[in-house]
Amino acid sequence: MNYFIILLLSIAFAISSCKQVQKSSVAESSVSKELENQKMQLDSTWNVMFQSDDNKIENLNRLVKELQMIDGSNSGLLTLAEKEIQSIKGFRYDQNSMRISRNIDIYDSVTNGVIQKLRNETNQNPNAIKYQIVNQLISEIQLADDSILFYRKEYDRTVDSYNNFLKTRNKDLKKSGINVDSLKPYPVFRLLM
């Protein structure tokens, strides 16, 4: 009889242990999936923002080409603008280098300088505004430039979610075997006080 009770207790303990291991591995898998989803959302938001920015730069290049074909354009200014447009991406920050807010300021300054230069050139040449393609490109460039604040706010929201996840789920991440020391919080665009 004692043997039978010990056997039943052993089986019950084994079943209980299996359930706990199963729950533990499900929790570890869940936190890993959530981390992966957070990273994918972060990268996706970043990529959408810079796809818009790439389109703006492409439209700046197209605008220069269009203006170069229009009588009355300042060819020296357009040649300089063309070189500046080619250099814009060299000033671009990434998800880590934006920790230094000056990197963002420099990029914005260079980009805004080129946009203003082309806007002035278009306004000073009465022949330029006659062309629908010029007006369309100016409009698309302005729209993309205006939307950068929206994209930056959306990115900040995604970063906040990711950083909060790292902070609140730190123990779960450690338990799942993820090297939490390699997971650093990302910086945001807004100024932190």
Solvent accessible surface area in square Angstrom, and as a share of the most:
residue,aa,sasa,rsa
1,M,182,0.81
2,N,114,0.59
3,Y,167,0.64
4,F,115,0.48
5,I,83,0.42
6,I,108,0.55
7,L,78,0.39
8,L,89,0.44
9,L,116,0.58
10,S,59,0.38
11,I,84,0.42
12,A,57,0.44
13,F,149,0.62
14,A,53,0.41
15,I,92,0.47
16,S,49,0.32
17,S,36,0.23
18,C,88,0.53
19,K,116,0.49
20,Q,120,0.53
21,V,102,0.59
22,Q,118,0.52
23,K,144,0.61
24,S,55,0.36
25,S,57,0.37
26,V,97,0.56
27,A,59,0.46
28,E,62,0.28
29,S,54,0.35
30,S,53,0.34
31,V,1,0.00
32,S,43,0.28
33,K,131,0.56
34,E,60,0.27
35,L,12,0.06
36,E,102,0.46
37,N,87,0.44
38,Q,34,0.15
39,K,79,0.33
40,M,115,0.51
41,Q,88,0.39
42,L,2,0.01
43,D,67,0.35
44,S,55,0.35
45,T,10,0.06
46,W,29,0.10
47,N,92,0.47
48,V,78,0.45
49,M,0,0.00
50,F,18,0.07
51,Q,102,0.45
52,S,19,0.13
53,D,5,0.03
54,D,44,0.23
55,N,67,0.34
56,K,6,0.03
57,I,10,0.05
58,E,104,0.47
59,N,17,0.09
60,L,0,0.00
61,N,41,0.21
62,R,103,0.38
63,L,1,0.00
64,V,1,0.00
65,K,104,0.44
66,E,44,0.20
67,L,0,0.00
68,Q,75,0.33
69,M,141,0.63
70,I,15,0.07
71,D,115,0.60
72,G,67,0.65
73,S,27,0.17
74,N,77,0.39
75,S,81,0.52
76,G,52,0.50
77,L,50,0.25
78,L,0,0.00
79,T,61,0.36
80,L,91,0.46
81,A,0,0.00
82,E,39,0.18
83,K,136,0.58
84,E,47,0.21
85,I,3,0.01
86,Q,120,0.53
87,S,47,0.30
88,I,0,0.00
89,K,102,0.43
90,G,72,0.69
91,F,89,0.37
92,R,63,0.23
93,Y,8,0.03
94,D,75,0.39
95,Q,30,0.13
96,N,89,0.45
97,S,40,0.26
98,M,4,0.02
99,R,125,0.46
100,I,109,0.56
101,S,58,0.37
102,R,157,0.57
103,N,42,0.21
104,I,15,0.08
105,D,86,0.44
106,I,55,0.28
107,Y,5,0.02
108,D,37,0.19
109,S,70,0.45
110,V,37,0.21
111,T,4,0.02
112,N,73,0.37
113,G,37,0.35
114,V,1,0.01
115,I,10,0.05
116,Q,81,0.36
117,K,47,0.20
118,L,1,0.01
119,R,66,0.24
120,N,61,0.31
121,E,7,0.03
122,T,5,0.03
123,N,106,0.54
124,Q,137,0.61
125,N,4,0.02
126,P,95,0.60
127,N,47,0.24
128,A,0,0.00
129,I,96,0.49
130,K,152,0.64
131,Y,108,0.41
132,Q,146,0.65
133,I,51,0.26
134,V,0,0.00
135,N,67,0.34
136,Q,88,0.39
137,L,1,0.00
138,I,41,0.21
139,S,69,0.44
140,E,62,0.28
141,I,4,0.02
142,Q,62,0.28
143,L,128,0.64
144,A,18,0.14
145,D,30,0.16
146,D,85,0.44
147,S,29,0.19
148,I,30,0.15
149,L,116,0.57
150,F,124,0.52
151,Y,44,0.17
152,R,27,0.10
153,K,148,0.63
154,E,51,0.23
155,Y,0,0.00
156,D,8,0.04
157,R,133,0.48
158,T,3,0.02
159,V,0,0.00
160,D,56,0.29
161,S,47,0.31
162,Y,4,0.01
163,N,36,0.18
164,N,84,0.43
165,F,9,0.04
166,L,17,0.08
167,K,163,0.69
168,T,91,0.53
169,R,68,0.25
170,N,56,0.29
171,K,157,0.67
172,D,53,0.27
173,L,1,0.00
174,K,117,0.50
175,K,147,0.62
176,S,26,0.17
177,G,68,0.65
178,I,42,0.21
179,N,95,0.49
180,V,23,0.13
181,D,109,0.57
182,S,76,0.49
183,L,23,0.11
184,K,126,0.53
185,P,74,0.46
186,Y,54,0.20
187,P,18,0.12
188,V,19,0.11
189,F,29,0.12
190,R,111,0.40
191,L,135,0.67
192,L,128,0.64
193,M,216,0.97
